[in-house]
Amino acid sequence: MTVIGIYGPTASAKSRVASEVADRIPAELVSSDALQVYAGLPILTNQPSQQTRMVGIWPLDKEASVGEYAPLAHAAIDEALAAGRTPVVVGGTGLYLRAALAELSLPPAPDAGARERWERLYDDAGAEAAHGRLAELDPAAAALVHQNDRRRVVRALELAEAGASLAPDEDRLWSGETRHPTVVVGLDVPKEVLERRIEERTRAMFDAGVQQEVRRALTGPISLTARQALGLEEVATLPREEAIAALVVRTRRYAAYQRKWMRRIPGIVIVDADRPPGEIADDIVALARSRERLPRP
């Protein structure tokens, strides 16, 4: 049985397409989104309405990682296959999609206390000094990370100390090998259509109460990884219209980044997604049944 992967930029209707696929064949939906793993922010993280594995599995105070996500996603996929259902892995976080579909060679875990030590260096010696130390240990990573990005500078220092790098050969993450026979479909939406959808969806989030949701979430402990949820700070701190404008800009930038990643996935079949989700689902089901690898357009 073939595993189906559905990838695309935010607002490309991935969840709706996956739901339509599940209406056509016995399927199990599995999320590969780095923020949908959290409970407590369903509106902000655009969690699907249909039951989906790997959604809302962790509290907001948990530090999430792809290393902890991967075996859980593998188990969900294997259980679906054992039950005779097609796993449909859907999401817009490229690394999490890859982690669900394949065995990743992940960087080694840092020594105990390493993060706190590098955080102290950053806070006490300053951003420039911490970035300078990174340039000594891992020049390639330093070239990719701005010195004011505290989280990534600290992470890069952790990895460098452990003998790994924040700037590895990205192609190793996207090798063609998967754990099971897999077809990955990319949803391609014209830029102007995607930008319109992003603004419409952002306004719908505010109408649905995303401001109240974020305020509730911030009354309790929240991890650094959960704080990476797109728009969390803007929704929490800005008036409604300013927050909407800021979130639209950030989401459009993120969508552009996702579109670039999509084109790099080996063997991906790019489909026109500027049409009803049911039509797209029909094409995906036919492709999975034939296991045909269509040429990239």
C-alpha positions in Angstrom: 0.0 0.0 0.0 1.2 3.5 -0.9 1.6 6.3 1.6 0.4 9.7 0.4 2.2 12.9 1.4 0.5 16.2 0.7 2.7 19.3 1.0 2.1 22.9 0.1 2.3 26.5 1.4 0.0 27.7 4.1 -3.5 28.5 2.7 -3.2 26.0 -0.2 -6.1 24.0 1.3 -4.0 21.0 2.3 -6.3 19.9 5.1 -9.4 20.2 2.9 -7.7 18.2 0.1 -6.6 15.5 2.6 -10.2 15.3 4.0 -11.5 14.8 0.5 -9.0 12.0 -0.1 -10.2 10.4 3.1 -13.7 10.5 1.8 -12.7 8.5 -1.3 -10.5 5.8 0.2 -10.0 4.2 3.7 -7.4 6.6 5.1 -5.7 7.8 8.2 -4.7 11.5 8.3 -1.4 12.3 9.9 -0.3 15.9 10.5 3.3 16.9 9.7 3.1 20.4 11.1 5.5 21.6 13.7 3.0 23.7 15.6 -0.2 21.7 15.2 1.4 19.2 17.7 0.4 21.7 20.4 -3.0 21.7 22.2 -4.3 25.1 23.1 -3.8 27.0 19.9 -6.2 25.4 17.4 -7.2 28.6 15.6 -3.8 30.2 15.4 -2.2 27.0 14.1 -5.1 26.2 11.7 -5.7 22.7 13.1 -7.9 20.6 10.9 -11.6 19.9 11.8 -11.3 16.2 10.8 -9.7 13.8 13.2 -6.0 13.8 12.4 -3.1 12.0 14.2 -0.3 14.1 15.6 -2.5 17.1 16.2 -2.8 18.6 19.8 -0.7 15.8 21.3 1.5 18.0 23.5 0.8 20.8 26.1 2.1 24.3 25.4 4.8 24.1 28.0 6.6 21.2 26.2 9.7 21.8 24.2 8.9 20.0 20.9 11.4 18.5 18.6 11.4 16.6 15.3 13.4 13.9 17.0 10.5 13.2 19.4 7.9 13.7 16.7 9.3 11.2 14.2 8.8 7.9 16.1 5.3 8.9 17.0 4.5 9.7 13.3 6.1 6.5 12.2 3.9 4.5 14.6 0.8 6.3 13.4 1.6 5.5 9.8 2.5 1.9 10.6 -0.7 1.4 12.5 -2.8 2.7 9.6 -1.1 0.4 7.2 -1.5 -2.6 9.5 -5.3 -1.8 9.6 -5.5 -1.6 5.8 -5.9 2.2 5.7 -3.8 4.6 3.5 -1.8 7.0 5.6 -2.2 10.5 4.3 0.6 12.7 5.7 -0.3 16.3 5.4 1.5 19.5 6.4 3.5 22.5 5.6 6.6 21.9 7.7 9.1 20.3 5.3 11.3 18.8 7.9 8.4 17.2 9.8 7.0 15.8 6.5 10.3 14.2 5.8 10.7 12.9 9.3 7.3 11.2 9.0 8.0 9.6 5.7 11.7 8.6 6.2 14.4 7.8 8.7 16.3 11.1 9.3 19.9 11.3 10.4 19.3 13.8 13.2 22.1 15.8 14.9 23.4 14.4 18.2 21.8 15.6 21.4 23.8 18.4 23.1 25.5 17.8 26.4 23.4 18.4 29.5 23.4 22.1 30.4 24.8 23.1 27.0 21.9 25.3 26.1 21.9 27.1 29.4 25.6 27.7 29.1 25.4 29.2 25.6 22.3 31.3 26.6 24.4 32.8 29.4 27.2 33.6 27.0 24.7 35.3 24.7 23.1 37.2 27.5 26.2 38.1 29.4 28.8 38.7 26.7 26.3 40.0 24.1 25.0 39.0 20.7 28.1 40.0 18.8 30.4 38.0 21.0 28.2 34.9 20.9 28.0 35.2 17.1 31.8 35.6 17.0 32.2 32.4 18.9 29.9 30.7 16.5 32.0 32.0 13.6 35.0 30.3 15.2 33.3 27.0 15.7 31.1 26.8 12.6 31.6 29.5 10.0 29.0 28.1 7.7 26.3 28.3 10.3 27.4 31.8 11.3 26.9 32.9 7.8 23.3 31.8 7.9 22.3 33.1 11.3 21.9 36.8 12.2 23.6 37.7 15.5 20.3 39.1 16.8 18.5 35.8 16.4 19.2 34.6 19.9 17.4 31.2 19.6 19.2 30.2 16.4 22.6 31.4 17.5 22.3 29.4 20.7 21.1 26.3 18.8 24.0 26.6 16.3 26.5 26.8 19.2 24.9 23.7 20.8 25.2 21.8 17.6 28.8 23.0 16.8 29.9 21.9 20.3 28.3 18.4 19.6 30.1 18.0 16.3 27.1 18.8 14.1 26.0 22.0 12.2 22.9 24.1 11.8 24.0 24.3 8.1 24.3 20.7 7.0 23.9 19.5 3.4 20.1 20.0 3.1 20.0 17.4 0.4 20.5 14.7 2.9 17.1 15.6 4.4 15.4 15.2 1.0 16.9 11.9 -0.2 14.5 9.8 -2.3 14.4 7.0 0.3 11.2 6.5 2.3 10.1 3.9 4.9 7.2 2.8 2.7 6.3 3.2 -1.0 5.3 6.8 -1.0 3.9 9.4 -3.4 4.3 13.1 -2.4 2.0 15.6 -4.0 2.7 19.4 -3.9 -0.2 21.8 -4.1 0.7 24.7 -6.4 -1.4 27.8 -6.1 -0.7 31.0 -8.1 1.0 33.7 -5.9 -1.8 36.2 -6.2 -4.5 33.6 -5.3 -2.5 32.4 -2.3 -2.0 35.9 -1.0 -5.7 36.6 -1.2 -6.5 33.4 0.6 -4.0 34.2 3.3 -5.7 37.6 4.0 -9.1 36.0 4.0 -8.1 33.2 6.3 -6.3 35.6 8.7 -9.5 37.7 9.0 -11.5 34.6 9.6 -9.1 33.6 12.4 -9.8 36.9 14.2 -13.6 36.5 13.7 -13.3 33.0 15.2 -11.6 34.4 18.4 -7.9 33.9 17.9 -7.2 36.9 20.2 -9.0 35.3 23.1 -7.3 32.0 22.3 -3.9 33.5 22.5 -4.6 35.4 25.7 -5.7 32.2 27.4 -2.6 30.4 26.2 -0.3 33.1 27.5 -1.8 32.9 31.0 0.1 29.7 31.6 3.6 28.4 30.9 4.5 28.2 27.2 7.7 26.7 25.7 10.1 28.4 23.4 9.1 26.1 20.6 5.4 26.8 21.1 6.2 30.6 21.0 7.3 30.1 17.4 3.7 29.8 16.4 3.3 32.2 13.5 1.6 35.4 14.7 1.6 34.6 18.4 3.3 37.8 19.5 1.4 40.0 17.0 -2.0 38.7 18.1 -1.0 39.1 21.7 0.3 42.6 21.6 -1.2 44.6 18.7 -4.7 46.0 18.1 -6.9 43.9 15.8 -6.3 45.6 12.5 -2.5 46.1 13.1 -2.2 42.4 14.2 -4.1 41.3 11.0 -1.8 43.4 8.8 1.4 42.1 10.5 0.2 38.5 10.4 -0.7 38.7 6.7 2.8 40.0 5.9 4.5 37.3 7.9 2.3 34.5 6.6 3.0 35.6 3.0 6.7 35.5 3.6 6.4 32.0 5.1 4.3 30.8 2.2 7.0 32.0 -0.2 9.6 30.0 1.8 7.4 26.9 1.7 7.0 27.2 -2.1 10.7 27.1 -2.5 11.0 24.0 -0.2 8.2 22.3 -2.2 10.2 22.4 -5.4 13.2 20.7 -3.8 11.5 17.6 -2.6 12.7 14.7 -4.8 10.0 12.9 -6.9 7.3 15.4 -5.8 4.3 15.6 -8.2 3.2 19.2 -8.5 -0.5 19.6 -9.1 -2.6 22.7 -9.9 -4.4 23.5 -6.6 -6.4 26.5 -7.8 -9.5 24.4 -8.2 -12.0 22.6 -5.9 -10.4 20.3 -3.3 -12.5 17.4 -4.6 -10.9 17.6 -8.0 -7.5 17.6 -6.5 -8.3 14.7 -4.3 -9.5 12.7 -7.3 -6.1 13.2 -9.0 -4.2 12.3 -5.9 -6.2 9.1 -5.4 -5.7 8.1 -9.0 -1.9 8.8 -8.8 -1.6 6.8 -5.6 -3.4 3.8 -7.1 -1.2 3.8 -10.1 1.9 4.8 -8.2 2.9 6.7 -11.3 5.8 9.1 -10.9 4.8 12.0 -13.2 7.4 14.5 -14.4 7.7 17.8 -12.6 6.1 20.6 -14.6 
